[in-house]
Amino acid sequence: MENNRRKFLKGLAGISGLASAGLPAIALAKTSTARIKDIRLAKMKTYVRLVFELDKVVDHSIFTLHNPERVVLDLKKVTMSHGMVDRLQANSLIRDIRSGVRHKHDLRIVFDLSEQVSPRSFLLGPSAKSGHRLVLDLHPATQHAQLKKSTQRDVIVAIDAGHGGKDPGATGHHGTHEKQVTLQIAKRLQTTINAQRGMRAVLIRKNDRFLHLRERIHKARELQADMMISIHADAFPDPRARGSSIYALSLDGASSETAHLLADNENASDLLFGDVKLSANDKMVKEVLFDLSLTGTIESSLDIGGEIIKQIRSVNRVHKKRVQQAGFAVLKAPNIPSVLLETAFISNPREEKKLRNIAFQKKVAKAITRGVNHYFARKAPPGTWLSALAEQRKQKRG
């Protein structure tokens, strides 16, 4: 700690000395330029790599131009010996290389290309054999796209329509069964999600059949789902209760009396503490391992629920403004972020009518899809098309 303090004070003293000599440190930095000592070009298996040897770190930017295809590399406060780029031989991708001075101190290098490319660049610090280096890779766009298409998968969203078969769920004042409206909404949700590029929705149940909660979790795991959304339309003793709400798992129990009551109702048919087998014999070890496996999943579930509830607000009154947490058994799937959406209260006559309405069902499906889109735009699983798309957008912003 003391050494760091001394270094800091010594640095201040150095800056003061420069200022007293009539040359401020900032002015010195502005007039300081880097030099390109060498340029190497290599034809890799699927792309072309250029390495710029530098005597110090530089700021740079890259952009592409079309018709004709070009990549432009701008280097701030950099000089280069005349004719250095002329000795680089053209190839099937790079037709010509040109350079020029910009704003007196900056350098621009233009690569004339035979086809569209996806450029990537990164800086390497000095090593025992080399100094600072700027690496520029030019990936042919067509080849890059073919590779991504063959190696990237869709994100998989499992949609669980609550209840079914001998378990009708809650029943509304006009005789509407929960199992009916949840399946209808689930099917509409599947349609809207499948219309999104890079996503694939799969129904846990496709018809009016009974599934144990364990079976629902097991099927989601078999599908290797990246997310599970459980659709419900539960009842409450007070018929005035209305609005939508969304739940993620809570290891500590229900977060409200409402959540506690609803969780009890859902779990009554099939109590389940996850569908995972651990080899550890010690009970405490099993509990710790299970808790650890769920911690990250719960955080992701809360994130997903937050995105969905923002969108549901435009469709229906929100019963709870934040994502609630309860011990719903169907949410206890380790490594699969899961949320349970109470679309509306079927015990409220007005909301029962809305739940039967096709237009309302479609609005709910679209709202959920928007929420899912927003989540995956930030946290798409590695190896998916959406993850690659997010990386491309990040590179363009950079």
ROBAMI-8564 format. One record per residue (C-alpha): x, y, z. Coordinates in pm, 1 decimal, decimal comma. Layout:
// residues N
+----------+----------+----------+
:        x :        y :        z :
+----------+----------+----------+
:        X :        Y :        Z :
...
+----------+----------+----------+
END
This chain:
// residues 398
+----------+----------+----------+
:        x :        y :        z :
+----------+----------+----------+
:      0,0 :      0,0 :      0,0 :
:    283,4 :    237,5 :     94,1 :
:    472,2 :    153,7 :   -228,1 :
:    167,2 :    238,9 :   -438,1 :
:    133,6 :    569,7 :   -253,8 :
:    497,3 :    653,7 :   -322,6 :
:    458,8 :    572,1 :   -692,8 :
:    152,5 :    793,9 :   -711,8 :
:    331,3 :   1088,0 :   -542,8 :
:    635,7 :   1033,2 :   -764,3 :
:    410,8 :   1047,7 :  -1072,9 :
:    260,9 :   1376,2 :   -952,4 :
:    608,3 :   1513,7 :   -900,6 :
:    699,8 :   1418,4 :  -1256,8 :
:    395,2 :   1596,9 :  -1394,2 :
:    476,6 :   1905,5 :  -1184,4 :
:    829,0 :   1902,6 :  -1321,1 :
:    704,6 :   1900,9 :  -1680,5 :
:    467,8 :   2185,0 :  -1608,8 :
:    739,3 :   2391,1 :  -1445,8 :
:    954,8 :   2339,3 :  -1754,1 :
:    687,1 :   2511,0 :  -1960,7 :
:    551,1 :   2189,4 :  -2126,1 :
:    229,3 :   2057,3 :  -1965,3 :
:    195,1 :   1677,7 :  -1949,3 :
:   -129,0 :   1688,7 :  -2149,2 :
:     33,1 :   1880,9 :  -2430,6 :
:    315,8 :   1628,2 :  -2439,6 :
:     68,2 :   1340,6 :  -2472,1 :
:   -108,4 :   1511,0 :  -2760,4 :
:    209,1 :   1559,7 :  -2961,6 :
:    345,9 :   1212,3 :  -2890,0 :
:    309,0 :    979,1 :  -3190,0 :
:    347,5 :    606,4 :  -3237,6 :
:    533,9 :    446,7 :  -3526,3 :
:    455,0 :    138,9 :  -3732,8 :
:    777,9 :    -55,9 :  -3747,2 :
:    658,2 :   -343,0 :  -3963,1 :
:    348,2 :   -496,8 :  -4123,5 :
:    303,2 :   -869,1 :  -4173,7 :
:     32,7 :  -1032,3 :  -4381,8 :
:    -61,0 :  -1398,8 :  -4340,7 :
:   -318,7 :  -1610,5 :  -4522,8 :
:   -484,6 :  -1825,9 :  -4257,8 :
:   -704,8 :  -2125,3 :  -4333,9 :
:  -1030,2 :  -1930,2 :  -4353,7 :
:   -929,5 :  -1563,9 :  -4330,6 :
:   -650,5 :  -1308,4 :  -4380,6 :
:   -453,2 :  -1168,8 :  -4085,5 :
:   -249,1 :   -848,8 :  -4077,7 :
:    -16,3 :   -770,9 :  -3787,2 :
:    108,0 :   -415,0 :  -3733,1 :
:    425,1 :   -392,2 :  -3522,2 :
:    416,2 :    -72,5 :  -3313,5 :
:    648,0 :    101,6 :  -3072,9 :
:    362,0 :    192,2 :  -2839,0 :
:    -11,8 :    146,4 :  -2779,7 :
:   -239,6 :    322,5 :  -3030,1 :
:   -604,9 :    417,1 :  -3059,6 :
:   -769,3 :    278,2 :  -3370,1 :
:  -1108,0 :    232,9 :  -3534,7 :
:  -1237,4 :     19,2 :  -3821,3 :
:  -1531,5 :     52,4 :  -4055,0 :
:  -1642,9 :   -100,0 :  -4381,8 :
:  -1756,9 :     53,2 :  -4710,4 :
:  -1951,5 :   -119,7 :  -4986,1 :
:  -1976,1 :   -102,8 :  -5366,3 :
:  -1684,3 :   -151,0 :  -5395,6 :
:  -1596,1 :   -344,3 :  -5081,7 :
:  -1340,8 :   -176,4 :  -4855,6 :
:  -1217,8 :   -189,2 :  -4498,1 :
:  -1082,7 :    135,0 :  -4352,7 :
:   -839,9 :    133,7 :  -4060,2 :
:   -784,4 :    467,2 :  -3884,6 :
:   -487,9 :    501,3 :  -3647,2 :
:   -460,9 :    806,9 :  -3423,1 :
:   -123,2 :    982,6 :  -3393,3 :
:     64,8 :    718,9 :  -3592,1 :
:    338,4 :    748,6 :  -3855,2 :
:    462,4 :    492,0 :  -4106,5 :
:    757,3 :    481,1 :  -4342,9 :
:    673,0 :    573,2 :  -4700,4 :
:    607,2 :    275,5 :  -4922,7 :
:    566,5 :     24,7 :  -4637,5 :
:    225,6 :    -94,9 :  -4756,3 :
:    346,9 :   -119,2 :  -5115,7 :
:    555,7 :   -424,1 :  -5039,1 :
:    251,2 :   -620,4 :  -4920,1 :
:    142,5 :   -856,0 :  -5195,5 :
:   -218,0 :   -863,5 :  -5306,9 :
:   -412,0 :  -1190,2 :  -5282,7 :
:   -753,1 :  -1328,8 :  -5371,2 :
:   -917,6 :  -1124,9 :  -5093,4 :
:   -710,2 :   -803,8 :  -5075,4 :
:   -680,1 :   -641,1 :  -5418,0 :
:   -491,1 :   -332,8 :  -5307,3 :
:   -377,0 :   -142,1 :  -4998,4 :
:   -356,9 :    235,7 :  -4980,7 :
:   -249,5 :    473,4 :  -4703,8 :
:   -255,9 :    844,8 :  -4634,8 :
:   -209,2 :   1104,0 :  -4360,3 :
:   -519,6 :   1258,3 :  -4203,4 :
:   -543,6 :   1562,5 :  -3975,0 :
:   -161,3 :   1598,6 :  -3989,1 :
:    -99,6 :   1334,6 :  -3719,8 :
:   -334,6 :   1044,1 :  -3802,4 :
:   -293,3 :    757,5 :  -4046,5 :
:   -560,6 :    595,7 :  -4263,0 :
:   -509,0 :    260,1 :  -4434,9 :
:   -766,7 :    142,2 :  -4690,2 :
:   -797,2 :   -220,5 :  -4800,6 :
:   -965,7 :   -272,2 :  -5139,4 :
:  -1134,4 :   -613,4 :  -5129,2 :
:  -1276,7 :   -864,4 :  -5372,7 :
:  -1568,6 :   -952,4 :  -5144,7 :
:  -1749,4 :   -841,2 :  -4831,3 :
:  -1570,8 :   -922,3 :  -4505,1 :
:  -1635,0 :   -917,1 :  -4132,4 :
:  -1330,6 :   -739,3 :  -3979,6 :
:  -1209,9 :   -800,1 :  -3624,0 :
:   -919,2 :   -631,5 :  -3446,5 :
:   -740,4 :   -656,1 :  -3113,8 :
:   -425,6 :   -522,0 :  -2946,4 :
:   -144,2 :   -731,6 :  -2802,0 :
:     94,4 :   -604,5 :  -2539,3 :
:    473,1 :   -638,3 :  -2566,2 :
:    631,4 :   -981,1 :  -2517,9 :
:    987,6 :  -1110,5 :  -2494,7 :
:   1008,1 :  -1134,1 :  -2875,0 :
:    776,6 :   -856,6 :  -2994,8 :
:    663,4 :   -507,2 :  -2908,3 :
:    309,2 :   -373,0 :  -2921,2 :
:     96,2 :   -523,1 :  -3195,7 :
:   -234,8 :   -445,0 :  -3359,9 :
:   -393,9 :   -750,8 :  -3519,0 :
:   -654,9 :   -713,8 :  -3792,9 :
:   -842,3 :  -1022,7 :  -3913,5 :
:  -1053,5 :  -1012,0 :  -4229,9 :
:  -1312,4 :  -1290,7 :  -4237,4 :
:  -1499,9 :  -1341,5 :  -4566,7 :
:  -1862,7 :  -1266,9 :  -4484,4 :
:  -2008,8 :  -1556,9 :  -4686,6 :
:  -1777,9 :  -1812,5 :  -4531,3 :
:  -1834,5 :  -1666,5 :  -4185,1 :
:  -2211,0 :  -1684,3 :  -4228,7 :
:  -2200,7 :  -2047,1 :  -4348,5 :
:  -1989,8 :  -2146,3 :  -4049,0 :
:  -2225,4 :  -1976,5 :  -3804,7 :
:  -2532,4 :  -2127,3 :  -3966,2 :
:  -2395,6 :  -2478,4 :  -3927,3 :
:  -2266,9 :  -2443,1 :  -3571,4 :
:  -2521,9 :  -2222,8 :  -3396,4 :
:  -2849,1 :  -2338,7 :  -3251,2 :
:  -3178,6 :  -2177,9 :  -3159,8 :
:  -3260,0 :  -2094,4 :  -2800,1 :
:  -3525,3 :  -2334,3 :  -2672,9 :
:  -3822,8 :  -2209,4 :  -2473,0 :
:  -4034,6 :  -2472,1 :  -2299,0 :
:  -4396,2 :  -2362,0 :  -2253,2 :
:  -4588,4 :  -2536,9 :  -1978,0 :
:  -4967,9 :  -2503,6 :  -1993,7 :
:  -5080,3 :  -2548,2 :  -1634,7 :
:  -5299,0 :  -2841,7 :  -1527,0 :
:  -5470,0 :  -3070,1 :  -1780,6 :
:  -5668,1 :  -3395,0 :  -1804,1 :
:  -5815,4 :  -3500,9 :  -1470,8 :
:  -5672,1 :  -3184,6 :  -1312,8 :
:  -5887,3 :  -2895,4 :  -1443,0 :
:  -5720,5 :  -2636,2 :  -1222,9 :
:  -5935,7 :  -2349,2 :  -1104,7 :
:  -6284,8 :  -2294,7 :  -1242,8 :
:  -6439,6 :  -1956,5 :  -1312,1 :
:  -6788,5 :  -1830,6 :  -1223,8 :
:  -6907,3 :  -1908,0 :  -1579,3 :
:  -6756,4 :  -2256,7 :  -1582,1 :
:  -6425,9 :  -2181,2 :  -1756,8 :
:  -6156,5 :  -2431,5 :  -1662,2 :
:  -5802,7 :  -2310,0 :  -1609,0 :
:  -5660,1 :  -2603,7 :  -1806,1 :
:  -5845,3 :  -2483,8 :  -2119,1 :
:  -5729,1 :  -2122,3 :  -2127,3 :
:  -5371,1 :  -2206,5 :  -2028,9 :
:  -5336,8 :  -2444,7 :  -2324,4 :
:  -5489,4 :  -2190,8 :  -2562,0 :
:  -5250,4 :  -1916,9 :  -2448,1 :
:  -4956,1 :  -2160,7 :  -2454,7 :
:  -5026,7 :  -2248,7 :  -2819,1 :
:  -5051,0 :  -1881,1 :  -2915,2 :
:  -4726,3 :  -1814,3 :  -2730,2 :
:  -4557,3 :  -2098,3 :  -2918,8 :
:  -4665,4 :  -1939,0 :  -3248,3 :
:  -4531,7 :  -1592,1 :  -3159,8 :
:  -4199,9 :  -1722,3 :  -3026,1 :
:  -4144,7 :  -1947,4 :  -3328,8 :
:  -4190,4 :  -1639,4 :  -3547,3 :
:  -3873,4 :  -1495,0 :  -3390,3 :
:  -3546,9 :  -1578,3 :  -3563,3 :
:  -3316,9 :  -1783,8 :  -3344,1 :
:  -3591,2 :  -1911,4 :  -3111,4 :
:  -3781,8 :  -2237,1 :  -3090,6 :
:  -4076,7 :  -2292,8 :  -2857,5 :
:  -4189,0 :  -2639,3 :  -2748,0 :
:  -4510,9 :  -2724,2 :  -2561,5 :
:  -4478,8 :  -2939,5 :  -2251,0 :
:  -4833,0 :  -3060,3 :  -2312,0 :
:  -5001,1 :  -3030,0 :  -2652,8 :
:  -5348,6 :  -3142,5 :  -2555,5 :
:  -5582,2 :  -3201,6 :  -2263,4 :
:  -5371,6 :  -3452,8 :  -2071,9 :
:  -5261,6 :  -3483,4 :  -1713,0 :
:  -4891,1 :  -3450,2 :  -1636,0 :
:  -4726,7 :  -3480,4 :  -1297,4 :
:  -4508,2 :  -3186,6 :  -1206,7 :
:  -4208,8 :  -3419,6 :  -1215,7 :
:  -4292,8 :  -3510,8 :  -1576,3 :
:  -4309,2 :  -3144,2 :  -1674,6 :
:  -3963,2 :  -3073,4 :  -1535,4 :
:  -3823,5 :  -3392,8 :  -1683,9 :
:  -3954,4 :  -3304,0 :  -2030,0 :
:  -3805,5 :  -2953,9 :  -2011,4 :
:  -3469,7 :  -3109,6 :  -1923,1 :
:  -3498,3 :  -3360,7 :  -2207,7 :
:  -3557,4 :  -3072,3 :  -2446,1 :
:  -3247,4 :  -2900,2 :  -2303,5 :
:  -3460,2 :  -2590,8 :  -2261,3 :
:  -3290,4 :  -2257,0 :  -2202,7 :
:  -3603,1 :  -2122,3 :  -2035,3 :
:  -3937,5 :  -2252,3 :  -1911,3 :
:  -4255,0 :  -2046,7 :  -1887,6 :
:  -4548,2 :  -2196,7 :  -1697,6 :
:  -4887,5 :  -2048,8 :  -1786,7 :
:  -5164,0 :  -2031,4 :  -1525,6 :
:  -5487,3 :  -1848,7 :  -1445,9 :
:  -5548,8 :  -1921,6 :  -1083,1 :
:  -5826,5 :  -1836,7 :   -843,1 :
:  -5840,4 :  -1643,8 :   -518,8 :
:  -6105,3 :  -1653,1 :   -242,7 :
:  -6187,1 :  -1286,7 :   -297,3 :
:  -6354,1 :  -1255,2 :   -644,7 :
:  -6242,5 :   -891,3 :   -660,1 :
:  -5878,8 :   -996,1 :   -693,4 :
:  -5761,0 :   -912,5 :  -1044,2 :
:  -5452,3 :   -855,4 :  -1255,0 :
:  -5149,6 :  -1046,5 :  -1376,1 :
:  -4847,7 :  -1150,0 :  -1173,5 :
:  -4533,3 :  -1349,7 :  -1228,5 :
:  -4337,3 :  -1577,5 :  -1000,0 :
:  -3987,9 :  -1716,3 :   -970,7 :
:  -3877,1 :  -1981,0 :   -724,3 :
:  -3804,1 :  -1892,1 :   -363,8 :
:  -3599,2 :  -2126,9 :   -149,7 :
:  -3715,6 :  -1950,1 :    162,2 :
:  -4083,6 :  -1992,1 :     95,3 :
:  -4351,9 :  -1760,8 :    -30,0 :
:  -4282,7 :  -1385,1 :    -45,0 :
:  -4640,3 :  -1293,7 :     36,3 :
:  -4955,5 :  -1450,1 :    172,2 :
:  -5099,2 :  -1459,5 :   -179,9 :
:  -4792,4 :  -1637,7 :   -312,2 :
:  -4806,0 :  -1880,8 :    -22,1 :
:  -5169,2 :  -1971,0 :    -87,7 :
:  -5121,5 :  -2009,6 :   -461,5 :
:  -4808,9 :  -2220,9 :   -412,5 :
:  -4996,7 :  -2452,5 :   -180,9 :
:  -5272,4 :  -2498,3 :   -438,3 :
:  -5031,0 :  -2575,8 :   -720,3 :
:  -4822,4 :  -2820,6 :   -519,0 :
:  -5111,7 :  -3013,7 :   -372,6 :
:  -5128,8 :  -3257,2 :   -665,6 :
:  -4763,0 :  -3353,7 :   -671,4 :
:  -4503,8 :  -3232,3 :   -418,7 :
:  -4156,3 :  -3221,6 :   -568,5 :
:  -3823,1 :  -3083,9 :   -459,7 :
:  -3652,1 :  -3079,9 :   -795,9 :
:  -3587,0 :  -3362,0 :  -1037,5 :
:  -3214,4 :  -3412,9 :   -981,6 :
:  -3015,8 :  -3704,3 :   -842,9 :
:  -2697,8 :  -3637,7 :   -648,9 :
:  -2443,2 :  -3905,5 :   -569,2 :
:  -2345,6 :  -3745,1 :   -239,5 :
:  -2468,2 :  -3947,0 :     57,7 :
:  -2448,9 :  -3675,0 :    317,6 :
:  -2783,6 :  -3499,2 :    354,2 :
:  -2629,8 :  -3160,2 :    424,9 :
:  -2399,2 :  -3188,2 :    122,3 :
:  -2696,2 :  -3270,6 :    -99,1 :
:  -2882,4 :  -2967,6 :     28,5 :
:  -2584,3 :  -2737,6 :    -26,5 :
:  -2524,1 :  -2868,4 :   -379,3 :
:  -2886,8 :  -2832,1 :   -467,2 :
:  -2902,3 :  -2479,7 :   -328,0 :
:  -2594,8 :  -2382,0 :   -529,4 :
:  -2740,9 :  -2524,1 :   -848,9 :
:  -3057,0 :  -2322,2 :   -797,4 :
:  -2900,1 :  -1990,6 :   -692,4 :
:  -2788,6 :  -1886,9 :  -1042,4 :
:  -3107,2 :  -2024,4 :  -1192,9 :
:  -3322,7 :  -1816,4 :   -959,2 :
:  -3129,6 :  -1498,6 :  -1043,6 :
:  -3188,9 :  -1558,7 :  -1414,5 :
:  -3555,0 :  -1639,3 :  -1346,9 :
:  -3602,1 :  -1307,5 :  -1167,0 :
:  -3437,8 :  -1130,2 :  -1459,8 :
:  -3666,7 :  -1300,9 :  -1712,2 :
:  -3973,0 :  -1234,6 :  -1497,8 :
:  -3880,9 :   -867,4 :  -1473,9 :
:  -3865,8 :   -835,9 :  -1852,1 :
:  -4199,3 :  -1013,1 :  -1900,1 :
:  -4386,3 :   -816,2 :  -1635,1 :
:  -4277,4 :   -488,3 :  -1798,7 :
:  -4454,3 :   -601,2 :  -2115,0 :
:  -4761,3 :   -749,6 :  -1945,6 :
:  -4840,6 :   -405,6 :  -1801,4 :
:  -4948,2 :   -292,0 :  -2146,3 :
:  -5198,4 :   -578,4 :  -2169,0 :
:  -5350,7 :   -614,4 :  -1824,2 :
:  -5343,4 :   -463,2 :  -1480,8 :
:  -5048,0 :   -596,4 :  -1286,5 :
:  -5152,6 :   -749,9 :   -955,2 :
:  -4795,9 :   -734,9 :   -824,1 :
:  -4555,3 :   -484,2 :   -981,1 :
:  -4247,6 :   -691,0 :   -905,1 :
:  -4160,9 :  -1053,4 :   -965,2 :
:  -4288,0 :  -1255,8 :   -669,9 :
:  -4116,5 :  -1562,8 :   -529,1 :
:  -4287,6 :  -1877,0 :   -409,2 :
:  -4223,7 :  -2248,2 :   -379,5 :
:  -4402,0 :  -2361,0 :   -695,7 :
:  -4278,5 :  -2711,7 :   -762,4 :
:  -4278,9 :  -2670,1 :  -1139,8 :
:  -4013,4 :  -2397,7 :  -1103,5 :
:  -3766,5 :  -2627,7 :   -929,0 :
:  -3574,1 :  -2737,1 :  -1235,9 :
:  -3201,2 :  -2688,8 :  -1173,3 :
:  -3018,1 :  -2505,8 :  -1452,6 :
:  -3339,5 :  -2404,8 :  -1633,9 :
:  -3450,5 :  -2049,6 :  -1553,2 :
:  -3824,8 :  -2077,4 :  -1498,9 :
:  -4113,5 :  -1840,7 :  -1434,1 :
:  -4481,1 :  -1896,7 :  -1364,5 :
:  -4721,5 :  -1640,2 :  -1507,7 :
:  -5064,5 :  -1589,3 :  -1357,3 :
:  -5221,9 :  -1433,0 :  -1666,4 :
:  -5534,0 :  -1317,8 :  -1478,7 :
:  -5766,0 :  -1428,8 :  -1198,2 :
:  -6017,8 :  -1674,2 :  -1337,1 :
:  -6216,0 :  -1626,3 :  -1013,7 :
:  -6291,1 :  -1268,1 :  -1118,7 :
:  -6590,2 :  -1274,0 :  -1361,2 :
:  -6451,8 :   -988,7 :  -1573,3 :
:  -6108,8 :  -1144,7 :  -1601,0 :
:  -6262,0 :  -1485,3 :  -1672,5 :
:  -6428,4 :  -1325,3 :  -1975,3 :
:  -6096,8 :  -1174,4 :  -2086,2 :
:  -5919,9 :  -1509,2 :  -2053,1 :
:  -6167,3 :  -1663,1 :  -2298,0 :
:  -6115,6 :  -1379,7 :  -2545,4 :
:  -5889,9 :  -1464,9 :  -2843,8 :
:  -5766,9 :  -1105,2 :  -2879,8 :
:  -5662,2 :  -1094,5 :  -2513,6 :
:  -5486,2 :  -1431,2 :  -2542,1 :
:  -5288,8 :  -1304,3 :  -2842,4 :
:  -5192,7 :   -984,7 :  -2660,1 :
:  -5063,6 :  -1186,1 :  -2365,3 :
:  -4862,5 :  -1411,9 :  -2596,4 :
:  -4706,8 :  -1115,3 :  -2775,9 :
:  -4623,4 :   -940,4 :  -2448,4 :
:  -4447,9 :  -1250,9 :  -2314,4 :
:  -4255,6 :  -1283,6 :  -2640,1 :
:  -4135,5 :   -923,1 :  -2617,6 :
:  -4009,4 :   -989,7 :  -2266,0 :
:  -3830,9 :  -1305,8 :  -2377,0 :
:  -3675,0 :  -1114,6 :  -2666,8 :
:  -3542,6 :   -843,9 :  -2436,9 :
:  -3389,7 :  -1100,4 :  -2201,4 :
:  -3214,9 :  -1303,9 :  -2471,4 :
:  -3089,4 :   -984,8 :  -2637,3 :
:  -2878,9 :   -938,8 :  -2322,4 :
:  -2817,3 :  -1292,3 :  -2206,9 :
:  -2841,5 :  -1533,5 :  -2497,2 :
:  -2677,3 :  -1870,4 :  -2416,7 :
:  -2332,7 :  -1924,9 :  -2575,4 :
:  -2340,1 :  -2118,4 :  -2900,5 :
:  -2677,1 :  -1981,1 :  -3009,4 :
:  -2755,9 :  -1765,0 :  -3308,7 :
:  -2882,5 :  -1490,0 :  -3077,3 :
:  -2552,8 :  -1493,2 :  -2887,9 :
:  -2360,3 :  -1447,8 :  -3214,1 :
:  -2593,6 :  -1165,2 :  -3315,0 :
:  -2536,1 :   -988,5 :  -2982,4 :
:  -2159,9 :  -1022,0 :  -3028,8 :
:  -2180,4 :   -870,4 :  -3378,1 :
:  -2378,4 :   -575,5 :  -3244,6 :
:  -2124,9 :   -528,6 :  -2965,8 :
:  -1840,2 :   -518,5 :  -3217,5 :
:  -2019,7 :   -259,4 :  -3430,3 :
:  -2075,0 :    -37,5 :  -3124,7 :
:  -1707,4 :    -80,2 :  -3031,8 :
+----------+----------+----------+
END
